[in-house]
Amino acid sequence: MPHHRPDHSAHTAHHAGAFDSDRIADALTLEGTLAAGVTDQAIAQCAELFDAGDAEVCRILDLGCGPGVATVALAAAFPSAAVVAVDGSRAMLARAEARASRHGASARVETRELDLDGDLGALGTFDLAWAGMAIHHAADEVAALRSVRALLRPHGLVCLLERADPIVVRLADDLGRPGIWDRVRAAQSDWFERARPTLPGALNADRYPGILNAAGFDVVVSQTLADTMTAPDDAATRTFLTNQLQRATRNLADFLAAADLTALQACVEPASPPHAGDRWAGATVTTSRKLFIARQQDDHRTTMTVRQHGTV
Ligand SMILES: C[S@@+](CC[C@H](N)C(=O)[O-])C[C@H]1O[C@@H](n2cnc3c(N)ncnc32)[C@H](O)[C@@H]1O
């Protein structure tokens, strides 16, 4: 039966060379660390589905693995599985290798330099294909996911994570304006709702059920995951959180009362106290992701089973 094929062109395809910088690798490592809670929730949901189907997880593909934060989390969560971490950026793969080594997972983590739009066929077959904030970089997301589907064993799952809401930063200090962080959060939601239609595809994850369907998958889990953690109090995290608050301040000019906006602007000015230190103590950061877990549509599973058993 032909699948409905909506227009999926409104995404942000990038060549992975754009990621070849220490600055981006550092930022992705930090963001991955702050998102550890949502990554763990997503992994737990995959594990539950495999357990329910009594299926063993022997090989995992991490597509667009970046600096390998999720790669290593996957290796830890599935201790008898091998993880193949794929990225188009050598710099990212070097980071992923170093991280796997630091976490004692090198023996089970293999890295491969490959383009998401290229031929993935030589990677072998997998029980789980994981793609964290990666598929939107493919020039043709449906085609890339079809290639992924062809690598899955009959019980195999694909798990996509994409950004949901903007990162929410809250300081313990209310800047002399009680309730300011609740108002900032509400203003961020209002801004995001208004801006969403104009934002790049990477921020419009609601497209993925349609894309997965067009690529021959049935979505079995579609959820927004969120996790709040106390931010580590180190210089790199402070810089990252300052950048997030500066961006929020720019976006919220029309959404926040003037006095709140002034307090926020003063707080993120380079010379203001947060950079000096104390104000960051107890800061929290909330990260959210859209999670989609899908399995092959029945007609594709049947074909794969027959092919794997060698009867055709
Ligand atoms: C936003 S990062 C996500 C990294 C990691 N999965 C995570 O969740 O933090 C996207 C990754 O996809 C890689 N990438 C972008 N375009 C690619 C392409 N066409 N082929 C292969 N990898 C690509 C980048 O090098 C980068 O590491």
The ligand as a Gaussian input file, in Angstrom:
#p B3LYP/6-31G(d) Opt

LIG

0 1
 C       23.077000      17.966000      17.331000
 S       24.382000      16.808000      17.236000
 C       23.731000      15.471000      18.213000
 C       24.812000      14.675000      18.876000
 C       24.330000      13.578000      19.823000
 N       23.579000      12.558000      19.141000
 C       23.513000      14.183000      20.937000
 O       22.346000      13.797000      21.107000
 O       24.038000      15.020000      21.660000
 C       24.263000      16.188000      15.590000
 C       25.383000      15.237000      15.193000
 O       25.108000      14.763000      13.879000
 C       26.275000      14.811000      13.094000
 N       25.882000      15.031000      11.690000
 C       25.333000      16.134000      11.151000
 N       25.078000      15.947000       9.842000
 C       25.471000      14.680000       9.562000
 C       25.468000      13.899000       8.385000
 N       24.992000      14.374000       7.252000
 N       25.957000      12.641000       8.459000
 C       26.447000      12.136000       9.623000
 N       26.457000      12.836000      10.777000
 C       25.988000      14.089000      10.745000
 C       27.086000      15.965000      13.641000
 O       28.477000      15.797000      13.372000
 C       26.755000      15.902000      15.123000
 O       27.681000      15.121000      15.818000

